[in-house]
Amino acid sequence: MEEIQAVSVTTWNNAHAEVSIAALKAGKDVLCEKPLSMNAAEAQKMVETAEETGHLLMVGFVRRFGENAQVLKEFIDKGELGNIYYAKVSYIRRWGNPGGWFSDKKRSGGGPLIDLGVHIIDLAYYMGGKPKAVSVFGAAFSHLGMKPELKGVTKYYSADYSEHNDVEDCTVAMVRFDSGMTVFFEASWVQNIKKDELVIQLYGTKGGVQLEPTLEFYETKNNYMVNTTPVLDKASFTMEDGFAKEVGHFVDCVRGQAACINPCEDGLELMKIVDAIYESSKTGHEVVVQ
């Protein structure tokens, strides 16, 4: 359809590559939700197709568009943190496997790593200046399952909910980058912990920062330790605000009014890290990222 200029891909993960490539070849610009694909091999084909066709392929890293993340990026770009050498990112749920396609590996590609983990690893990667990952040591655990029998609490259920589950409960990893930055990562859907947690912390030579639950900077001034909290209308990320800004940015890019901050190459780099974490879990050894 010639009147269609752009396509938004929000399918199950296993169709991201096929649909995006078809749309690019049909002459459309594409916004593909994260993860970009099921694995790095698919992501590579998507990137190559975008290059060959000359059309935009943007990956939906929606958390980059939170007001807190945008303010933090501005501070980092102005050198407020100095050299970022370490990051700690956690997205932990006590009981949060959505079921349905989320827990069907053929459609999702994995569990909390490829769902929640991609968001927070990307934030560390993005805030750290997009360095190249060089090695990964990781572990994925599958001991607890869906726990459908639990009472007294509620959770999000997939629209196609079923109790089929062949993905991990929890994943942990240490990722080293060529910039010298190391990221400690953990994500879970089901884990025996006190409460759900979202932790995004970056440590630099001039200062440190916590992005969630509120943006707060840590530094030293006049030989005192000082904490600074910017005053923001939206101090924490919300899906409604994040997706509105993501789609708005994509439209601006299609119209030629902005340079894309979420290029498909970033999605490929994240899939290389995801692949390496799963591979490291299987082998029990560190994996070199190519």
C-alpha positions in Angstrom: 0.0 0.0 0.0 1.8 3.1 -1.3 0.0 5.4 1.1 1.6 3.7 4.1 4.9 5.3 4.9 5.8 3.6 8.2 5.1 0.4 10.1 5.1 -0.3 13.8 5.9 -3.9 14.6 4.4 -5.1 17.9 4.0 -8.8 17.2 5.4 -11.7 19.2 9.2 -11.7 19.2 9.5 -14.5 16.7 7.9 -12.4 14.0 9.9 -9.2 14.6 12.6 -10.1 12.0 10.2 -11.4 9.3 7.7 -8.6 9.5 10.4 -5.8 9.8 12.4 -7.1 6.9 9.3 -7.4 4.7 8.2 -3.8 5.6 11.7 -2.5 4.9 11.8 -4.2 1.5 8.4 -2.8 0.7 9.8 0.7 1.2 8.6 1.5 4.7 10.3 3.0 7.7 9.9 0.6 10.7 9.6 0.9 14.5 10.2 -2.5 15.9 9.5 -3.1 19.6 12.2 -4.6 21.8 13.8 -7.0 21.7 14.8 -6.4 18.1 14.7 -10.1 17.3 15.0 -13.6 18.8 18.8 -13.6 18.5 21.7 -11.8 17.1 21.7 -13.7 13.8 18.2 -12.4 13.0 19.1 -8.9 14.2 22.1 -8.9 11.8 19.8 -9.6 8.9 17.5 -6.8 9.9 20.3 -4.3 10.2 21.7 -5.4 6.8 18.2 -5.0 5.2 17.9 -1.5 6.6 21.3 -0.6 5.2 20.4 -2.1 1.8 17.0 -0.4 1.5 18.1 2.9 3.0 15.0 3.0 5.3 14.8 3.6 9.0 14.7 0.7 11.4 14.3 2.0 14.9 14.2 -0.3 18.0 11.7 0.4 20.7 13.9 0.9 23.8 11.1 2.8 25.5 12.9 3.4 28.8 15.3 5.8 27.0 12.3 8.2 26.6 11.5 8.5 30.3 12.0 12.0 31.6 14.3 10.7 34.3 16.4 8.9 31.7 16.6 11.9 29.5 17.6 14.2 32.3 20.3 11.7 33.4 21.6 11.5 29.8 21.9 15.3 29.7 23.9 15.2 33.0 26.2 12.4 31.7 26.8 14.2 28.4 28.0 17.2 30.3 30.5 15.1 32.3 28.7 15.2 35.7 29.5 11.6 36.5 33.0 11.5 34.9 34.0 8.1 33.6 31.3 5.5 34.2 33.1 2.3 35.3 30.4 0.2 36.9 26.6 -0.2 36.8 24.2 -2.3 38.8 20.8 -3.0 37.2 18.1 -5.3 38.6 14.5 -5.9 37.6 13.1 -8.5 40.0 9.6 -9.9 40.4 8.6 -12.2 43.2 5.6 -13.6 41.2 5.3 -12.2 37.7 5.4 -14.7 34.9 2.7 -13.4 32.5 2.2 -16.8 30.9 0.9 -17.2 27.3 3.4 -16.2 24.6 5.8 -14.6 27.1 6.6 -18.0 28.6 6.5 -19.9 25.3 10.2 -19.9 24.1 9.3 -20.6 20.5 7.5 -17.2 20.4 9.4 -15.2 23.0 12.9 -16.4 22.7 13.3 -16.5 26.4 12.0 -15.3 29.8 12.8 -12.4 32.0 16.2 -11.8 30.4 14.7 -11.1 26.9 11.7 -9.3 28.4 12.7 -7.2 31.4 16.4 -7.6 31.1 16.8 -6.0 27.7 15.3 -2.7 29.1 17.8 -2.3 31.9 20.9 -3.7 30.2 20.2 -1.2 27.4 19.9 1.7 29.9 23.4 0.9 31.2 24.7 0.5 27.7 23.1 3.7 26.5 24.1 5.8 29.5 27.6 4.4 29.4 28.1 5.8 25.9 27.2 2.7 23.9 30.5 0.7 24.4 31.0 -2.7 22.8 30.5 -5.7 25.0 33.6 -7.9 25.1 32.7 -10.7 27.5 29.8 -12.1 29.5 29.5 -14.5 32.4 25.9 -15.5 33.2 23.5 -18.0 34.6 19.8 -18.7 34.0 17.7 -20.7 36.5 14.5 -22.6 36.0 13.4 -24.0 39.3 10.2 -22.3 40.4 7.9 -22.3 37.3 4.6 -20.4 37.0 3.2 -20.9 40.6 -0.4 -20.6 39.4 -1.7 -21.9 42.7 -0.6 -18.7 44.7 -3.4 -16.9 46.5 -3.9 -13.4 47.8 -1.8 -11.5 45.2 -2.4 -10.4 41.6 -0.1 -10.0 38.6 -0.2 -9.1 34.9 -1.5 -11.9 32.6 -0.8 -12.2 28.9 -3.9 -11.8 26.7 -3.4 -15.4 25.5 -2.7 -16.7 29.0 -1.8 -20.3 29.4 0.3 -22.2 32.0 2.8 -23.5 29.4 6.2 -22.4 30.5 9.6 -23.4 29.1 11.6 -20.2 29.9 13.8 -19.3 32.8 12.6 -17.9 36.2 15.7 -15.8 36.8 18.9 -14.7 35.0 22.0 -13.1 36.4 25.1 -11.9 34.5 28.3 -9.8 34.6 29.0 -8.0 31.3 32.4 -6.3 30.5 32.7 -3.6 27.9 35.6 -2.3 25.9 35.3 1.1 27.7 36.3 -0.6 31.0 32.7 -0.5 32.3 31.3 -3.6 33.9 27.6 -4.2 34.4 26.1 -6.5 37.0 22.6 -7.6 35.9 19.8 -9.6 37.3 16.2 -10.1 36.3 13.4 -12.5 37.4 9.8 -13.3 36.9 9.6 -15.7 39.9 12.0 -15.6 42.8 11.9 -16.0 46.6 12.4 -12.4 47.6 10.6 -10.0 49.9 9.2 -7.7 47.2 9.6 -6.7 43.6 12.6 -4.4 42.9 13.8 -2.1 40.1 17.3 -0.9 40.6 19.3 1.1 38.1 22.6 2.6 39.5 25.6 4.0 37.7 29.0 4.7 39.3 31.4 7.2 37.9 34.7 8.8 38.8 33.1 12.1 39.6 29.7 11.0 40.9 27.1 8.2 41.1 23.4 8.1 40.3 20.3 6.2 41.0 17.7 6.3 38.2 14.9 4.5 39.9 12.7 4.8 42.0 13.7 8.5 41.8 16.5 10.2 40.0 19.2 11.0 42.6 22.9 12.0 42.2 25.7 11.3 44.7 28.9 13.3 44.8 31.4 15.1 47.1 31.4 18.9 47.6 33.5 20.8 50.0 34.6 17.5 51.5 31.0 16.6 52.3 29.0 13.7 50.7 26.1 15.3 48.9 22.9 13.9 47.5 21.0 15.8 44.8 17.4 15.1 43.5 16.3 17.1 40.5 12.7 18.4 40.6 10.8 16.7 37.8 7.1 16.5 36.9 7.7 12.8 36.1 10.4 11.6 38.5 9.8 7.9 37.7 9.3 6.2 34.3 5.7 5.6 33.2 4.7 3.4 30.2 2.2 6.0 28.9 4.7 8.8 28.8 7.5 6.7 27.5 5.6 5.2 24.6 4.1 8.5 23.6 7.6 10.0 23.4 9.0 6.9 21.6 6.3 7.0 18.9 6.6 10.8 18.6 10.3 10.5 18.1 9.8 7.9 15.4 7.4 10.1 13.6 9.8 13.0 13.8 12.6 10.7 12.3 10.3 9.5 9.5 9.6 13.2 8.7 13.3 14.0 8.7 12.9 16.3 11.7 15.2 14.3 14.1 18.1 11.9 14.1 17.2 8.5 15.5 18.5 7.9 19.0 17.4 4.2 18.9 19.0 2.9 15.7 18.7 -0.8 14.9 22.5 -1.2 15.5 21.8 -0.7 19.2 19.2 -3.6 19.1 21.8 -5.8 17.5 24.4 -5.1 20.2 21.8 -6.0 22.9 21.0 -9.2 21.1 24.7 -10.2 21.1 24.7 -9.7 24.9 21.5 -11.7 25.4 22.9 -14.5 23.2 26.1 -14.5 25.2 24.3 -14.7 28.6 22.2 -17.7 27.5 25.3 -19.4 26.0 27.3 -18.7 29.2 24.5 -20.3 31.3 24.6 -23.4 29.1 28.4 -23.8 29.1 29.1 -22.6 32.6 32.0 -20.5 31.2 32.6 -16.9 30.2 31.7 -16.1 26.6 33.6 -13.7 24.4 31.2 -11.4 22.5 32.0 -11.1 18.8 
